Amino acid sequence: MKQIAILLLLLLILPCLAEVQNYDNIYLEYTAGDGRLAAELGEKLAADIGDFQKKIGHYPLLETHIIIAADQKEYESFLQSSSGIQEFSQAIYRHSTNTIYIRSPRDNLRYQELNKILLHEYIHSYVFHYFSNAPLWFHEGMAVYFSNDFSHNRELGLARDYLFGNTMPLSEMRQNYPVNRIEWESFYAKSALAVRYLSINKSGQFYRLWDFAEDSGQFNASFLRSFKYTALDFSLFFEEYCKTHFRSEIILALSGMIWLLFPLLFIIGYIRRSRKMRQKLAEMEAGERIEDAEPEFDFEIDVEE
């Protein structure tokens, strides 16, 4: 009886024991039953990290820990000790332990988005590795843009929010997320646009930024040495850039709408021409019937008596 009780206890405990898989300095911790998911995530994330580091040009030996929650209760315990926007999150990153926590796969996990989300969270770890005080807009901009999460539709949405005044300058995006929930999306999108501008329009300076980061580890000092202006100066310049950039985006969007209307205009024109042609044919047929009909004459016969 005692042996049976011990066996039952072991059966209850064993599924809860954590297992670990390692992929190029990525350590995935999971409970029994999630091994296949952990393997798929680890292999894909290792490949994505390799591609990301090639784009930046720096390859730090950054050890990253990932824990897949056993259930919703455990994931909620992770949320309680983390900051940032957590509502409806699939994964979170905690800087103090350099750990990424993933929602339980049995808790409505969106598998198709998870790889992108994991790369997003890893990039936060990457930025922290180089900078102890990088502004929030730089963190989120790096994570959104280099995880390929800055789509054209997202940029158009940012243009709309900018025109309606639902965005903040980068100088106000250094430490906190917007209080107003309607501005969350524009916060991420504007951050991504700023990083895209730096990485594409100032590519040489952007690569040197990470070189200078290895020397000082201070964002503002490295930014100034690399770009030759302060982060605050860039915030002022970027607002002017947004004005012209979004004006062009709106014009392109309207042009696209006009091109989309062309097929509809063509169909309307075709229908109108067809109606006119049928009307003309009907008139011609009516005219031909009148011409082909035998004429009727009224006459009198004079009879001579």
Disulfide bonds with the S-S distance in Angstrom:
none
